Amino acid sequence: MLRRTFLSLLLAAPAVAELRAPKSRLPALFRAYPSLAEHVPWLSLGGLPTPVVELPELGRELGFASLAIKRDDLAGVDYGGSKLRKLEFLLGDAESRHAREIVASGGVASNQTLATALFARRRGLGVRLHLLPERPSPAARSHILAQARLGAEQRLVGSEAESNRKATKLAGAYVIPTGGSSTVGNLGFVEAGFELARQISEGRASAPSVVYLPLGTGGSAVGLRLGFDASKVAARVVAVRTASPRYGTKPQLASAYRGLARYLEERAPGFPSRSKLDGIDVREGFVGKGYAEPTAGGRRARERLARAAKLELDLTYSAKAFAALLADAPRLVGERVLFWLTFDARPVPLPDGPGTPVPKALAGYLRG
């Protein structure tokens, strides 16, 4: 059930952009390349870095040298998950451009749009959401109601192209694409790579040989790969497809990697990257019937991790990724495996009051 909190607490963050944080929270990426702090807008949304925890018993059962979980389910003081990583750079960029409103797109049960509605409101920004159809579900219902309570204007759109056409007509709006996967948004996972490298160097995490995470629009995998390359973390990235194969194709991932590397090299000359994308394995075979459609393997994976560590996976992304890890266990014997837990199971903190009305086009998702 969605949890309520006071509006005053929800809006506790200052309205004026604070695009630089105290040194104690300066991103590891900026510490390694100080010139980026002068040229890359960023703001702290709290709750980072996230810890790495070991699961020795389950790791032994699977035959791994070690099994660890990167706990992005704890990102944000009270909510956020891995979406918060991208939003620290996206909202920082929006405020640096004096945007008055954020426009974000995603499925009707998108965690990205929900997190955007929460954190943009906390920054005093208007929020307009362009939502793509998907199968009605309890998650879709709760997301739509939460986004309404947060004051977001919601519109059902037929395609991303329609969303883009509508967004270009909105003066003063800052557009966040599906999944937050843009060059600016992907910086959040470059920082994640540097964050893990710092934890390894400080003895707070062991160095993995392979990292598993979900593949949606692909920005997280690309950012993490570049972050590992630049911070010298020698781990393969296995990105488990959880969405349509039109996302995260090899050409798309390679183009996103080159664009991200170019962005950083322009602002920090000499920033290291590969000449071509390598080191991301796209794992197929776990989408099932499609995006947001649960699978039997995902359900089993969710139950196994809940028994082993009392951690919760969502059936759209993280459960499918963990199912792939379990299926791949025979070929991972002796490896140091890290699973990047992107899902935040905490209830969304909401203000009192009705918020904005839910449009008729979305009413069908509220039944049942």
Stockholm file with secondary structure:
# STOCKHOLM 1.0

chainA/1-368         MLRRTFLSLLLAAPAVAELRAPKSRLPALFRAYPSLAEHVPWLSLGGLPTPVVELPELGRELGFASLAIKRDDLAGVDYGGSKLRKLEFLLGDAESRHAREIVASGGVASNQTLATALFARRRGLGVRLHLLPERPSPAARSHILAQARLGAEQRLVGSEAESNRKATKLAGAYVIPTGGSSTVGNLGFVEAGFELARQISEGRASAPSVVYLPLGTGGSAVGLRLGFDASKVAARVVAVRTASPRYGTKPQLASAYRGLARYLEERAPGFPSRSKLDGIDVREGFVGKGYAEPTAGGRRARERLARAAKLELDLTYSAKAFAALLADAPRLVGERVLFWLTFDARPVPLPDGPGTPVPKALAGYLRG
#=GR chainA/1-368 SS CCCBCCHHHHTCSCSSCCCSCCGGGCCHHHHHSTHHHHHSCCCCCSSCSCCEEECHHHHHHHTCSEEEEEEGGGCSSSSCTTHHHHHHHHHHHHHHTTCSEEEEEEETTCHHHHHHHHHHHHTTCEEEEEEECCCCCHHHHHHHHHHHHTTCEEEECSCHHHHHHHHHTSTTEEEECGGGCSHHHHHHHHHHHHHHHHHHHTTSSCCCSEEEEEESSSHHHHHHHHHHHHHTCCCEEEEEECSCTTSSCHHHHHHHHHHHHHHHHHHSTTCCCCSSCCSEEEECSCCTTSTTCCCHHHHHHHHHHHHHHCCCCCTTTHHHHHHHHHHTGGGGTTCEEEEEECCCCSCCCBCSSCCSCCCGGGGGGGCC
#=GC SS_cons         CCCBCCHHHHTCSCSSCCCSCCGGGCCHHHHHSTHHHHHSCCCCCSSCSCCEEECHHHHHHHTCSEEEEEEGGGCSSSSCTTHHHHHHHHHHHHHHTTCSEEEEEEETTCHHHHHHHHHHHHTTCEEEEEEECCCCCHHHHHHHHHHHHTTCEEEECSCHHHHHHHHHTSTTEEEECGGGCSHHHHHHHHHHHHHHHHHHHTTSSCCCSEEEEEESSSHHHHHHHHHHHHHTCCCEEEEEECSCTTSSCHHHHHHHHHHHHHHHHHHSTTCCCCSSCCSEEEECSCCTTSTTCCCHHHHHHHHHHHHHHCCCCCTTTHHHHHHHHHHTGGGGTTCEEEEEECCCCSCCCBCSSCCSCCCGGGGGGGCC
//
